[in-house]
Amino acid sequence: MSHDPIDPKLLFREEISKLPAFKLGVKYDAFEKENPDLEILRLGSNENLYGPSPKVFEAIQNALVDVNFYPDNTCSEIAEEMAALLEIDPGRLIFECGAENIMYSLTKLCLRSGDKIVSLQPSFPAINVFSASAGAEVIGVPHEDDLSFSADKFCAALSDDIRMVYLCMPNNPTGSYFTASQFEQIVGATNPETLFVLDEAYVEFAGDKSDYPDTLAILEAANQPYIALRTMSKAYALAGMRIGYGICYHADFAALFKASNTVFNVGVLTLKAASAALADRDHLAKYLAAVSSEKKRVEEALRSLGLRLFNSAGNFVCVSLQSLGQAQQIASDMQSAGVFIKPQKGRGSEGVLRITIGKPADNDRMLAELSALT
């Protein structure tokens, strides 16, 4: 007896069936085939265009003989190395296939239907999707007219029934951050039973901001339960290898997270690449210095075009525009010239354009194309 196949939505929880369609990333290979005369410039995903340490390639090559074996599921080598750098117990560290995967797991493990999360608006869109899939609600605190974020307004949203704080700092896509006094104010206003998720994917780039706070020290001093999410995709140029990590307030928190996770996550080649990248401090320092210098130059050029910029501590700049449609149109026009930048929804009906800082020639090309449109 034949019958129509069951509606897939009936096989998922109601929260999942209501999620918007999954958005695919840019298909650069397909774009290149359709536009063979255009040289692609990838400034839309905050990738490291300078590339990883040469030691990474050597480490991957040497580890190829071990790809038939399962990786160390404790990630002990990179955990010991990262813990020494951070001066913490390695038992407080979690490693995963990207910090985004840790965030996803946190929403599944810690959020319940009806829970509330406080975040910035705009911020990393994944928190909205992951929270919605758990049946939770994100309360977004929008930026001010002067393109800053108000610590007072963020604190006002922190009622005792807030289950999780998600603070991306430097914020994606704006690059914004709170100073030490502002961050202390926010942490002090947070319920001590609320999990504080600090997403610091771009923290390495904040080194040139003298007022960027020692966030971990402030959280530790407040005895606030927290997990700080970091990644090796950006500053260490390992986006394609997929490795992120979480710094937990207590080893028992990390242990519970790991107990609920898959047995094997980070691969053999990735673990070796991560160790090699972490060890080459000179390569990292040179890249961070180059980004800092180029970002200042790009910001000056964009302001000379009459554009309004957020104060970014990331490896990108962010332009504020009157509408999302305007941002999308500029991004589309730039893409027609082979330059990819990221349009995103801003405050209310506003839009933003996030532009990755590349090499000097990359930035010159981006500025020339953008100047022709503004």
Secondary structure by P-SEA (a helix, b strand, c coil): ccccccccccccccccccccccccccaaaaaaaacccbbbbccccccccccccaaaaaaaaaacccccccccccaaaaaaaaaaaaccccccccccccaaaaaaaaaaccccccbbbbbcccccaaaaaaaaaacbbbbbbbbcccccccaaaaaaaccccccbbbbccccccccccccaaaaaaaaaaccccbbbbbbccccccccccccccaaaaaaaaaccbbbbbbbccccccccccbbbbbbcccaaaaaaaaaacccccccaaaaaaaaaaaaaaaaaaaaaaaaaaaaaaaaaaaaaaccccccccccbbbbbcccaaaaaaaaaaaaaacbbbbbbbccccbbbbbbbbccaaaaaaaaaaaaaac
